[in-house]
Amino acid sequence: MSAIATEFPESFRSWRQRVVRQGALPVIGVAGSRGKSTVIRLLDAILTAADLRVATWTDAGIEIRGRRQSSELAAWESCLRRLAGNTLDVVIQELDWPTVNAVGLPASAYPVVAVTNICVNNDRCMIQAETQLAVKAYARVRSASRVDGALVLNGDDFAVSGTEVEYDAPATLFALSHDAPLVRVHLAEGGRAGWIANKQLVVGTATATTTVVSQDELPFALGGLASFQVQNALAAILIAEICGIPPHVSGPVVARFEIPNSLPGSFNQIAYARGIAIVDRPTPSWYLRPILRAMRQRPQGGTIVVCGQLREIPVDDLTEVGRLIARSADAIVLHSETLAADRIKLLRLGIDIAERAMVVVHTKSERTAIARGLTMMRPGDGLLVLADNPASSLRQLTRATGPSIEFDGDQAAH
């Protein structure tokens, strides 16, 4: 791995001019198994706050300066023309693992590539077929980065930045601590990184650091409790720095950032007088663990979890997911069990293994389950919805005004 510290430009304009002189276009690629959409939105907010003309291409489509485009192919051609014509400053492109494997990427095309994670060092994750495809796609993503460009990589994930990973472009790592093994070696070899020190997000080298913002000031990361969101913030700050946007510009933007409703199921937060609701997607145990930890570490109130068919979770992981939920939750609201009785059975097995006394409620639909969860909330509680339909769930929770929502067809068990 390359640990040479990246040379940072004096400004975005100088970075862009250098990229164009090198025969490239200012397109930033962001890949990863989780968190890439959040990093893109964070980076978009930072660059826009710096008065730059930004376009994004995500799984939700192409947006040019915040306006959704109707045709992806035509819009992408327009983005490239406008980049070349200097009427658009930069494009941020989501690099999805399946798409990368299906259609590939142009070699040595991206001046900046960031990778949020692959498997967060979980052995059970690494043997999954989906992960093997991600590893294959990651090799293609690395080859798509320019040698004269830069990589921003997760220093807590050995599959992303481990010593066995070979790449030519200079790397900048982000991690929760400068004592993370990969980051410690990287800094000792003269590399640059971002990490958390005394609750502060800092960037720098082994000999010089800059404080960016306190994790306590990041509401979208639950004041730092959601460690994966802190990592996303570090990734965006480091990418921006590589592009000539200094940390003192990024810090205030990150501090006021909120997950937009256009990203349903991305740790969306809805605040109520009596507590908070969070909408995320059902995820395997290796990604679910930090989400549940963040909920459990909140300073007050309990946790209510709503979940249904959990289609995205491998069958052999359902029992572990049930165990993790039961260890963190004070109450669980299950739904749609008649449509996936075998999966619910495995989930319930994990709940029973946890051997914790709690209320388990059964409902017929996700909408009813959410309504039931809202009625169960006490002051300070957190409601975590692992949504089968994140967009619908987010709309329902956003419209909710109090715990007086009617429900029916429920049955509780202890």
C-alpha positions as CSV (number, residue, x, y, z in Angstrom):
1,M,0.0,0.0,0.0
2,S,1.1,3.6,-0.7
3,A,1.5,5.7,2.5
4,I,2.9,8.8,0.9
5,A,1.0,11.8,2.1
6,T,-1.1,13.5,-0.6
7,E,0.0,17.0,-1.6
8,F,-3.0,19.2,-1.1
9,P,-3.8,22.1,-3.5
10,E,-4.1,25.7,-2.4
11,S,-7.7,25.8,-3.5
12,F,-10.4,23.8,-5.4
13,R,-9.6,25.8,-8.5
14,S,-6.0,24.7,-8.5
15,W,-7.0,21.1,-7.9
16,R,-9.4,21.2,-10.8
17,Q,-6.8,22.8,-13.1
18,R,-4.3,20.2,-12.2
19,V,-6.8,17.4,-12.9
20,V,-7.6,18.9,-16.3
21,R,-3.9,19.4,-17.2
22,Q,-3.4,15.7,-16.4
23,G,-6.0,14.8,-19.0
24,A,-8.8,13.8,-16.6
25,L,-12.2,15.2,-15.6
26,P,-13.0,16.2,-12.0
27,V,-15.2,13.2,-11.2
28,I,-15.0,11.8,-7.7
29,G,-15.9,8.1,-7.3
30,V,-17.4,6.8,-4.0
31,A,-17.7,3.0,-3.4
32,G,-18.5,0.8,-0.5
33,S,-21.0,-1.7,0.9
34,R,-22.6,0.8,3.3
35,G,-22.5,4.5,3.8
36,K,-21.5,5.7,0.3
37,S,-24.7,7.6,-0.3
38,T,-24.3,9.4,3.0
39,V,-20.7,10.3,2.1
40,I,-21.8,11.6,-1.3
41,R,-24.5,13.8,0.3
42,L,-22.0,15.1,2.9
43,L,-19.5,15.9,0.2
44,D,-22.1,17.5,-2.0
45,A,-23.1,19.8,0.9
46,I,-19.5,20.7,1.6
47,L,-18.7,21.5,-2.1
48,T,-22.0,23.4,-2.5
49,A,-21.2,25.5,0.6
50,A,-18.0,26.4,-1.1
51,D,-20.0,27.9,-4.0
52,L,-19.2,25.2,-6.4
53,R,-21.4,23.8,-9.1
54,V,-21.9,20.2,-8.2
55,A,-23.6,17.2,-9.9
56,T,-24.2,13.8,-8.3
57,W,-25.0,10.4,-9.8
58,T,-26.4,7.9,-7.3
59,D,-28.8,5.0,-7.3
60,A,-31.5,7.7,-7.0
61,G,-30.5,9.2,-10.4
62,I,-28.5,12.2,-11.5
63,E,-28.9,15.6,-9.9
64,I,-27.3,18.8,-11.3
65,R,-27.0,21.5,-8.8
66,G,-29.7,19.9,-6.7
67,R,-32.2,19.4,-9.5
68,R,-33.1,15.8,-10.4
69,Q,-32.7,14.9,-14.1
70,S,-35.2,12.8,-16.0
71,S,-32.8,10.8,-18.2
72,E,-29.7,9.3,-16.7
73,L,-27.8,8.7,-19.9
74,A,-28.6,12.0,-21.4
75,A,-27.9,13.8,-18.1
76,W,-24.5,12.0,-17.7
77,E,-23.5,13.1,-21.2
78,S,-24.5,16.6,-20.2
79,C,-22.4,16.4,-17.0
80,L,-19.3,15.4,-19.0
81,R,-19.8,18.2,-21.6
82,R,-20.3,20.8,-18.8
83,L,-17.3,19.5,-16.9
84,A,-15.2,19.9,-20.1
85,G,-16.7,23.3,-20.8
86,N,-16.2,24.5,-17.3
87,T,-19.8,25.2,-16.7
88,L,-19.9,22.5,-14.0
89,D,-17.2,22.2,-11.4
90,V,-17.3,18.6,-10.2
91,V,-19.3,15.4,-10.3
92,I,-19.6,12.9,-7.5
93,Q,-20.4,9.4,-8.7
94,E,-21.6,6.4,-6.7
95,L,-19.8,3.2,-7.7
96,D,-22.1,0.3,-6.9
97,W,-20.5,-3.1,-6.5
98,P,-22.9,-5.0,-8.7
99,T,-22.8,-2.3,-11.4
100,V,-19.0,-2.2,-11.4
101,N,-18.9,-6.0,-11.8
102,A,-21.5,-5.9,-14.6
103,V,-20.2,-3.1,-16.8
104,G,-16.7,-2.4,-15.4
105,L,-15.0,1.0,-15.0
106,P,-12.6,2.9,-17.3
107,A,-9.0,2.4,-16.2
108,S,-7.2,5.3,-14.6
109,A,-10.2,7.6,-14.9
110,Y,-10.9,9.0,-11.4
111,P,-8.7,11.6,-9.8
112,V,-10.2,10.8,-6.4
113,V,-11.8,7.5,-5.3
114,A,-13.1,6.8,-1.8
115,V,-14.2,3.4,-0.3
116,T,-16.3,3.4,2.8
117,N,-16.1,-0.3,3.7
118,I,-16.5,-3.9,2.5
119,C,-17.0,-6.2,5.5
120,V,-15.9,-4.4,8.7
121,N,-13.5,-7.3,9.5
122,N,-16.3,-9.9,10.0
123,D,-15.3,-13.5,9.0
124,R,-19.0,-14.5,8.5
125,C,-19.4,-11.5,6.1
126,M,-16.3,-12.4,4.1
127,I,-17.6,-15.8,3.1
128,Q,-20.8,-14.5,1.7
129,A,-21.1,-14.7,-2.1
130,E,-22.2,-11.0,-2.2
131,T,-19.0,-10.1,-0.4
132,Q,-16.8,-12.0,-2.8
133,L,-18.4,-10.0,-5.6
134,A,-17.7,-6.8,-3.6
135,V,-14.0,-7.8,-3.3
136,K,-13.8,-8.4,-7.0
137,A,-15.4,-5.1,-7.7
138,Y,-13.1,-3.3,-5.3
139,A,-10.1,-4.4,-7.3
140,R,-11.7,-2.8,-10.4
141,V,-12.4,0.4,-8.4
142,R,-8.8,0.6,-7.4
143,S,-7.7,0.2,-11.0
144,A,-10.0,3.0,-12.0
145,S,-8.2,5.5,-9.8
146,R,-5.4,7.5,-11.4
147,V,-1.8,7.1,-10.3
148,D,-1.6,10.8,-10.1
149,G,-4.8,11.0,-8.1
150,A,-5.7,10.0,-4.6
151,L,-7.5,7.2,-2.6
152,V,-9.5,7.8,0.6
153,L,-10.0,4.4,2.4
154,N,-11.5,3.0,5.5
155,G,-8.5,2.3,7.8
156,D,-10.6,0.2,10.1
157,D,-11.5,-2.3,7.4
158,F,-8.7,-4.7,6.5
159,A,-10.4,-5.7,3.3
160,V,-10.2,-2.1,2.1
161,S,-6.8,-0.9,3.3
162,G,-5.0,-4.0,4.6
163,T,-1.3,-4.6,3.9
164,E,-2.2,-7.2,1.3
165,V,-4.1,-4.6,-0.8
166,E,-1.9,-3.2,-3.5
167,Y,-2.6,0.2,-5.2
168,D,-0.4,2.9,-6.7
169,A,-2.3,6.1,-6.0
170,P,-1.4,7.9,-2.7
171,A,-3.8,6.9,0.1
172,T,-5.4,8.8,2.9
173,L,-7.1,6.7,5.6
174,F,-9.9,7.4,8.0
175,A,-10.6,5.5,11.2
176,L,-12.1,5.9,14.7
177,S,-8.7,6.0,16.3
178,H,-5.1,6.8,15.2
179,D,-4.2,3.6,17.2
180,A,-6.0,1.4,14.7
181,P,-3.3,-1.0,13.4
182,L,-3.5,0.1,9.7
183,V,-3.6,3.8,10.6
184,R,-0.8,3.5,13.0
185,V,1.5,2.0,10.4
186,H,0.2,4.4,7.7
187,L,1.1,7.4,9.8
188,A,4.5,6.0,10.8
189,E,5.3,5.7,7.1
190,G,4.4,9.3,6.4
191,G,0.8,8.9,5.5
192,R,-2.1,11.2,6.1
193,A,-5.4,10.2,7.9
194,G,-8.5,11.3,9.7
195,W,-9.5,10.0,13.1
196,I,-11.2,10.8,16.5
197,A,-9.1,12.2,19.3
198,N,-10.8,13.3,22.6
199,K,-14.2,13.4,20.8
200,Q,-12.8,15.7,18.1
201,L,-12.6,14.8,14.4
202,V,-9.0,15.5,13.4
203,V,-7.0,15.2,10.1
204,G,-3.3,15.2,9.6
205,T,-0.1,13.3,9.8
206,A,2.0,11.8,12.7
207,T,3.5,15.2,13.3
208,A,0.8,17.7,12.5
209,T,-3.0,17.6,13.0
210,T,-5.9,19.9,12.4
211,T,-9.1,19.8,14.5
212,V,-12.2,19.9,12.3
213,V,-15.3,19.5,14.5
214,S,-16.5,17.8,17.7
215,Q,-18.4,14.6,17.3
216,D,-20.8,16.0,19.9
217,E,-21.9,18.5,17.2
218,L,-23.0,15.8,14.7
219,P,-26.7,15.2,15.2
220,F,-26.9,12.9,12.2
221,A,-24.4,10.7,14.1
222,L,-26.3,10.9,17.4
223,G,-23.5,13.1,18.8
224,G,-20.9,10.5,17.9
225,L,-22.7,7.4,19.2
226,A,-23.3,6.3,15.6
227,S,-19.6,5.5,14.8
228,F,-20.3,4.6,11.2
229,Q,-21.7,8.0,10.6
230,V,-18.6,9.6,12.2
231,Q,-16.5,7.6,9.7
232,N,-18.7,8.8,6.9
233,A,-18.1,12.4,8.0
234,L,-14.3,11.8,8.1
235,A,-14.4,10.4,4.6
236,A,-16.2,13.4,3.2
237,I,-13.9,15.9,5.0
238,L,-10.8,14.1,3.7
239,I,-12.1,14.0,0.1
240,A,-12.9,17.7,0.3
241,E,-9.4,18.4,1.6
242,I,-7.9,16.6,-1.3
243,C,-10.0,18.7,-3.6
244,G,-8.7,21.9,-2.0
245,I,-11.5,22.6,0.5
246,P,-9.9,23.2,3.9
247,P,-11.3,21.6,7.1
248,H,-12.4,24.9,8.5
249,V,-14.9,25.1,5.6
250,S,-16.0,21.4,5.9
251,G,-16.5,21.4,9.7
252,P,-19.5,23.7,10.0
253,V,-21.2,22.1,7.1
254,V,-20.8,18.6,8.6
255,A,-22.1,19.9,11.9
256,R,-25.4,21.1,10.4
257,F,-25.8,18.2,8.1
258,E,-29.0,16.1,8.2
259,I,-29.8,12.9,6.3
260,P,-32.2,14.0,3.6
261,N,-35.5,12.2,3.0
262,S,-34.3,11.5,-0.5
263,L,-32.1,8.8,1.2
264,P,-34.8,6.7,3.0
265,G,-33.4,3.9,5.2
266,S,-30.0,5.7,5.7
267,F,-30.3,6.2,9.4
268,N,-32.9,8.9,9.0
269,Q,-33.9,10.6,12.2
270,I,-37.3,12.0,13.2
271,A,-37.5,13.8,16.5
272,Y,-40.6,13.9,18.7
273,A,-41.2,15.5,22.0
274,R,-41.1,12.1,23.7
275,G,-38.1,10.7,21.8
276,I,-36.6,9.9,18.5
277,A,-37.4,7.5,15.6
278,I,-34.7,6.2,13.2
279,V,-35.3,4.5,9.9
280,D,-32.7,2.2,8.5
281,R,-32.7,-0.8,6.3
282,P,-32.5,-4.4,7.5
283,T,-28.9,-5.4,7.5
284,P,-26.8,-8.4,8.3
285,S,-25.4,-8.7,11.9
286,W,-22.0,-7.2,11.0
287,Y,-23.6,-4.0,9.8
288,L,-26.5,-4.0,12.4
289,R,-24.3,-4.3,15.4
290,P,-23.0,-0.6,15.4
291,I,-26.6,0.6,14.7
292,L,-27.9,-1.2,17.8
293,R,-24.9,-0.1,19.8
294,A,-25.7,3.6,19.0
295,M,-29.3,3.1,20.1
296,R,-28.3,1.4,23.3
297,Q,-25.7,4.0,24.3
298,R,-28.2,6.9,24.1
299,P,-28.0,8.7,27.5
300,Q,-31.7,8.2,28.3
301,G,-34.7,6.1,27.4
302,G,-35.1,2.6,26.1
303,T,-35.1,1.1,22.6
304,I,-38.0,-0.3,20.6
305,V,-37.2,-2.2,17.4
306,V,-39.7,-2.7,14.5
307,C,-38.7,-5.3,12.0
308,G,-40.4,-7.6,9.4
309,Q,-39.3,-10.1,6.8
310,L,-35.6,-8.9,6.8
311,R,-35.2,-10.1,3.2
312,E,-31.7,-8.6,2.8
313,I,-30.4,-10.8,5.7
314,P,-28.9,-14.2,4.8
315,V,-30.9,-17.1,6.3
316,D,-27.9,-18.3,8.3
317,D,-27.6,-14.9,9.9
318,L,-31.2,-14.4,11.0
319,T,-30.7,-16.1,14.4
320,E,-27.7,-13.9,15.2
321,V,-29.7,-10.8,14.1
322,G,-32.5,-11.8,16.5
323,R,-30.0,-12.3,19.3
324,L,-28.5,-8.9,18.7
325,I,-31.8,-7.1,18.6
326,A,-33.0,-8.8,21.8
327,R,-29.8,-7.9,23.6
328,S,-30.3,-4.2,22.7
329,A,-34.0,-3.7,22.7
330,D,-36.5,-3.2,25.5
331,A,-39.4,-4.2,23.2
332,I,-39.7,-5.7,19.7
333,V,-42.5,-5.3,17.2
334,L,-42.6,-8.0,14.5
335,H,-44.8,-7.9,11.4
336,S,-45.6,-9.9,8.3
337,E,-44.8,-13.1,10.0
338,T,-47.4,-15.1,8.0
339,L,-45.6,-14.2,4.8
340,A,-42.3,-15.5,5.9
341,A,-42.9,-17.9,8.8
342,D,-39.6,-19.8,8.4
343,R,-37.6,-16.6,8.6
344,I,-39.5,-15.3,11.6
345,K,-39.0,-18.6,13.3
346,L,-35.2,-18.2,12.9
347,L,-35.4,-14.6,14.1
348,R,-37.5,-15.7,17.2
349,L,-34.9,-18.4,18.0
350,G,-32.3,-15.7,18.3
351,I,-34.6,-13.6,20.5
352,D,-35.1,-16.6,22.8
353,I,-31.4,-17.3,22.9
354,A,-30.8,-13.8,24.3
355,E,-32.8,-14.8,27.4
356,R,-33.9,-11.3,28.2
357,A,-37.4,-10.5,29.5
358,M,-39.1,-8.1,27.1
359,V,-42.3,-7.4,25.3
360,V,-42.6,-8.9,21.8
361,V,-45.5,-7.6,19.8
362,H,-46.9,-9.2,16.6
363,T,-48.7,-7.1,13.9
364,K,-50.0,-7.7,10.4
365,S,-48.2,-5.0,8.5
366,E,-45.2,-2.6,8.7
367,R,-47.5,0.4,8.9
368,T,-49.4,-1.1,11.9
369,A,-46.1,-2.1,13.5
370,I,-44.8,1.4,13.3
371,A,-48.0,2.8,14.7
372,R,-47.8,0.3,17.5
373,G,-44.2,1.2,18.2
374,L,-45.1,4.9,18.5
375,T,-47.8,4.1,21.1
376,M,-45.2,2.2,23.1
377,M,-42.7,5.1,23.3
378,R,-42.0,6.6,26.7
379,P,-40.1,9.9,27.3
380,G,-36.6,9.6,25.9
381,D,-37.2,6.3,24.0
382,G,-35.7,5.5,20.6
383,L,-37.8,3.7,18.0
384,L,-35.6,1.9,15.4
385,V,-37.5,0.8,12.3
386,L,-35.6,-1.7,10.1
387,A,-37.9,-1.0,7.3
388,D,-38.9,-3.3,4.5
389,N,-40.3,-0.2,2.8
390,P,-38.0,2.7,4.0
391,A,-39.6,5.5,1.9
392,S,-43.2,4.6,3.1
393,S,-42.0,4.2,6.7
394,L,-40.2,7.5,6.7
395,R,-43.3,9.3,5.4
396,Q,-45.4,7.7,8.1
397,L,-43.1,8.6,10.9
398,T,-42.6,12.2,9.6
399,R,-46.4,12.7,9.6
400,A,-46.8,11.2,13.1
401,T,-47.6,13.9,15.6
402,G,-48.2,11.9,18.8
403,P,-48.7,8.6,20.4
404,S,-52.5,8.5,19.7
405,I,-52.3,6.5,16.5
406,E,-54.9,3.7,16.3
407,F,-53.7,0.1,15.7
408,D,-55.4,-3.3,15.6
409,G,-54.7,-6.9,15.2
410,D,-51.8,-7.0,17.6
411,Q,-50.8,-9.7,20.1
412,A,-48.1,-9.3,22.7
413,A,-46.0,-12.0,24.3
414,H,-43.4,-11.8,27.1
